[in-house]
Amino acid sequence: MIKNLLRRGLPALALCALPLLSSAPTAHSAPADHARGPAAAGPASVRAPLPLYEAIDRLPVAPEHREGYRRDLYKHWNKGLNAGDGCDTRKEVILSEAVEAPQVAAGCKLTGGSWRSAYDNLTVTDAARLDVDHFVPLAEVYDSERTPWSAARREAYANDQNSPDTLIAVSAASNRSKADKDPAEWLPSDGSYHCTYAATWVGTKLRWDLAVDENERQALLGLAEDCPTTTVAYETAP
């Protein structure tokens, strides 16, 4: 039921799911103020933590290819992890990341509750002011697909709750500032989140076997210089 979805919303820095990011050997890659909780268990394909530099080196480098992109190629939001709870993927993510749980009425209408928006370090107390962001934006995914994905794989990415990092609830303003930009073009306004942001971006691209372009790679390497103890672990998507 809905209360079970709240298991990922604990305000402690939970690291039970992947990609796991850290500035310590097994912790998230930022001070313990950017909480994300555990996701549903996935296949046993977990990679050992890598230094951020090494993880970046594992990303294939290729030019982007935007021609033909349409947002509706990535079907979202679907019925989520629990098809019977009345909440789609977006609402399930919002529920899972609540610092204080909202009231849930018929039709998955949310009232009350609070959330921490990691991009800008804001507390949000109205679910209507949240966006659920694809950490690697859908247009960027399309740019980075090494071979064209099937419709099913695109839907799986667009609704991925088997990693705690593919989707993130953030303030609508910060998400719309980011739009479809990669780290060469945009970084969160909260500088203390940059190591986590870089590691999550890299881990998500590795999870989904996505390429980076040269400008993106150089931006990530620049971030890695300021994140010497940051590590990335990831679980490959089915």
C-alpha positions as CSV (number, residue, x, y, z in Angstrom):
1,M,0.0,0.0,0.0
2,I,0.9,3.7,-0.1
3,K,2.6,3.7,3.2
4,N,5.1,1.1,1.9
5,L,6.2,3.6,-0.7
6,L,7.4,5.9,2.0
7,R,10.2,3.5,2.8
8,R,12.5,5.5,0.5
9,G,11.7,8.9,2.1
10,L,13.6,8.6,5.4
11,P,15.5,11.8,5.9
12,A,18.7,9.9,6.8
13,L,21.3,9.3,4.1
14,A,20.3,5.8,3.0
15,L,22.5,3.8,0.7
16,C,20.7,0.6,0.2
17,A,20.1,1.0,-3.5
18,L,22.0,1.9,-6.6
19,P,23.7,3.8,-8.1
20,L,25.4,4.5,-4.7
21,L,27.5,7.6,-4.4
22,S,29.8,8.7,-1.8
23,S,32.5,11.0,-0.4
24,A,33.3,8.3,2.0
25,P,34.0,4.6,1.0
26,T,30.3,3.6,1.0
27,A,28.3,6.8,1.4
28,H,26.6,9.3,-0.9
29,S,28.9,11.8,-2.6
30,A,28.1,14.8,-0.5
31,P,27.9,15.7,3.2
32,A,25.1,13.8,4.9
33,D,22.4,16.4,4.0
34,H,21.2,15.1,0.7
35,A,19.0,12.2,1.6
36,R,17.8,9.7,-0.8
37,G,16.3,6.4,0.3
38,P,16.6,2.8,-0.8
39,A,14.8,1.6,-3.9
40,A,13.2,-1.7,-4.7
41,A,15.8,-4.5,-5.1
42,G,16.9,-5.2,-8.7
43,P,19.0,-7.9,-10.4
44,A,22.2,-8.9,-8.8
45,S,24.5,-6.9,-11.2
46,V,26.0,-4.5,-8.7
47,R,29.4,-3.2,-9.6
48,A,32.0,-2.4,-6.9
49,P,32.4,1.2,-6.0
50,L,34.8,3.1,-8.4
51,P,36.5,6.4,-7.9
52,L,34.6,9.1,-9.8
53,Y,37.5,9.6,-12.3
54,E,37.6,5.9,-13.1
55,A,33.8,5.7,-13.5
56,I,33.9,8.6,-15.9
57,D,36.6,6.8,-17.9
58,R,34.2,3.9,-18.3
59,L,31.7,6.0,-20.1
60,P,31.8,5.7,-23.9
61,V,32.4,9.0,-25.7
62,A,30.3,9.8,-28.8
63,P,28.7,12.8,-30.5
64,E,25.1,13.6,-29.5
65,H,22.3,12.9,-32.0
66,R,19.1,14.9,-31.3
67,E,17.4,14.6,-34.7
68,G,14.1,12.8,-34.4
69,Y,13.7,13.3,-30.6
70,R,10.2,13.6,-29.2
71,R,9.4,13.5,-25.5
72,D,6.5,11.1,-26.1
73,L,9.0,8.5,-27.3
74,Y,9.5,7.9,-23.5
75,K,6.1,6.9,-22.1
76,H,5.6,8.4,-18.7
77,W,4.1,8.3,-16.2
78,N,3.0,4.7,-15.9
79,K,1.2,3.0,-13.1
80,G,4.3,2.7,-11.0
81,L,5.5,0.0,-8.7
82,N,2.1,-0.6,-7.2
83,A,-0.5,-0.6,-10.0
84,G,-3.4,-0.8,-7.5
85,D,-2.5,2.2,-5.3
86,G,-4.0,4.8,-7.5
87,C,-0.7,6.7,-7.8
88,D,1.4,6.9,-11.0
89,T,5.2,6.8,-11.0
90,R,5.5,10.5,-10.5
91,K,3.3,10.5,-7.3
92,E,5.0,7.4,-6.0
93,V,8.4,9.1,-6.3
94,I,7.0,12.2,-4.5
95,L,5.6,10.0,-1.7
96,S,8.8,8.0,-1.4
97,E,11.0,11.1,-1.0
98,A,8.8,12.9,1.5
99,V,10.7,14.1,4.6
100,E,7.3,14.5,6.3
101,A,4.6,12.3,4.8
102,P,1.6,14.0,3.1
103,Q,-2.0,13.0,3.5
104,V,-3.1,10.8,0.6
105,A,-6.7,11.1,-0.6
106,A,-8.7,9.3,-3.3
107,G,-7.0,9.6,-6.7
108,C,-3.6,10.0,-5.0
109,K,-4.3,13.6,-4.1
110,L,-1.6,14.8,-1.8
111,T,-2.0,17.5,0.9
112,G,0.6,18.6,3.5
113,G,4.0,17.0,3.8
114,S,7.4,18.4,3.2
115,W,10.3,17.6,0.8
116,R,13.9,18.7,0.5
117,S,14.8,19.9,-3.0
118,A,18.5,18.8,-3.5
119,Y,19.3,21.0,-6.5
120,D,18.7,24.3,-4.6
121,N,18.6,23.1,-1.0
122,L,15.0,24.3,-0.5
123,T,12.3,22.9,1.7
124,V,9.0,22.4,-0.3
125,T,5.8,22.1,1.6
126,D,3.4,21.9,-1.3
127,A,3.6,18.8,-3.6
128,A,2.2,20.9,-6.5
129,R,5.5,22.9,-6.4
130,L,7.5,19.8,-7.0
131,D,8.7,18.3,-10.3
132,V,9.9,14.8,-10.7
133,D,13.0,15.1,-12.8
134,H,14.7,12.5,-14.9
135,F,18.2,12.9,-13.5
136,V,19.6,12.4,-17.0
137,P,16.9,14.3,-19.0
138,L,14.9,12.4,-21.6
139,A,16.3,14.5,-24.5
140,E,19.9,13.8,-23.2
141,V,19.1,10.1,-23.0
142,Y,18.0,10.2,-26.6
143,D,21.2,12.0,-27.5
144,S,23.2,9.4,-25.7
145,E,21.6,6.1,-26.8
146,R,24.4,4.1,-28.4
147,T,21.9,2.2,-30.5
148,P,18.2,3.2,-30.8
149,W,16.2,1.8,-27.8
150,S,13.0,-0.1,-28.0
151,A,9.8,1.6,-26.8
152,A,9.8,-0.8,-23.8
153,R,13.3,0.2,-22.8
154,R,12.5,3.9,-23.1
155,E,9.4,3.5,-20.9
156,A,11.5,1.5,-18.4
157,Y,14.0,4.4,-18.1
158,A,11.3,7.0,-17.9
159,N,9.7,5.3,-14.9
160,D,12.7,3.7,-13.3
161,Q,12.2,3.3,-9.6
162,N,14.6,0.3,-9.2
163,S,17.3,2.9,-8.7
164,P,16.8,5.7,-6.2
165,D,18.6,8.1,-8.5
166,T,17.1,7.9,-12.0
167,L,14.1,10.0,-10.8
168,I,14.3,12.8,-8.2
169,A,11.7,15.1,-6.7
170,V,12.9,18.7,-6.8
171,S,11.5,22.2,-6.8
172,A,9.8,23.0,-10.1
173,A,11.9,26.2,-10.5
174,S,15.2,24.3,-10.3
175,N,14.0,21.6,-12.6
176,R,12.9,24.1,-15.2
177,S,16.3,25.9,-14.9
178,K,18.0,22.6,-15.7
179,A,15.7,21.6,-18.5
180,D,17.6,19.2,-20.8
181,K,21.1,20.4,-20.0
182,D,24.0,18.2,-19.2
183,P,26.7,19.1,-16.6
184,A,28.7,21.1,-19.2
185,E,25.7,23.5,-19.4
186,W,24.1,23.4,-16.0
187,L,24.8,22.5,-12.3
188,P,22.6,22.8,-9.2
189,S,22.7,26.2,-7.5
190,D,23.6,24.4,-4.3
191,G,27.4,23.9,-4.7
192,S,27.6,21.4,-1.9
193,Y,25.5,19.0,-4.0
194,H,27.9,19.1,-7.0
195,C,29.9,15.9,-6.1
196,T,26.6,14.0,-5.6
197,Y,25.3,15.4,-8.8
198,A,28.3,14.4,-10.9
199,A,28.4,10.9,-9.3
200,T,24.7,10.4,-9.8
201,W,24.8,11.5,-13.4
202,V,27.7,9.2,-14.1
203,G,26.1,6.3,-12.3
204,T,22.9,6.7,-14.1
205,K,24.6,6.8,-17.5
206,L,26.6,3.7,-16.6
207,R,23.4,2.0,-15.4
208,W,21.7,2.6,-18.7
209,D,24.8,2.2,-21.0
210,L,24.6,5.8,-22.2
211,A,27.4,7.7,-23.9
212,V,28.8,11.2,-23.1
213,D,30.0,13.8,-25.6
214,E,33.5,15.4,-25.2
215,N,32.3,18.6,-23.6
216,E,30.2,16.7,-21.1
217,R,33.2,14.4,-20.3
218,Q,35.5,17.3,-19.7
219,A,32.9,19.0,-17.4
220,L,32.6,15.8,-15.4
221,L,36.4,15.4,-15.1
222,G,36.5,19.0,-13.9
223,L,34.0,18.3,-11.2
224,A,35.9,15.1,-10.2
225,E,39.0,17.3,-9.4
226,D,36.9,18.8,-6.6
227,C,35.5,15.4,-5.5
228,P,38.7,13.3,-4.9
229,T,37.0,10.8,-2.5
230,T,33.7,10.5,-4.4
231,T,32.9,7.0,-5.6
232,V,30.3,5.6,-7.9
233,A,28.6,2.2,-7.7
234,Y,25.9,1.2,-10.1
235,E,23.5,-1.6,-11.0
236,T,23.1,-2.2,-14.7
237,A,19.5,-1.9,-15.9
238,P,17.8,-5.0,-17.2
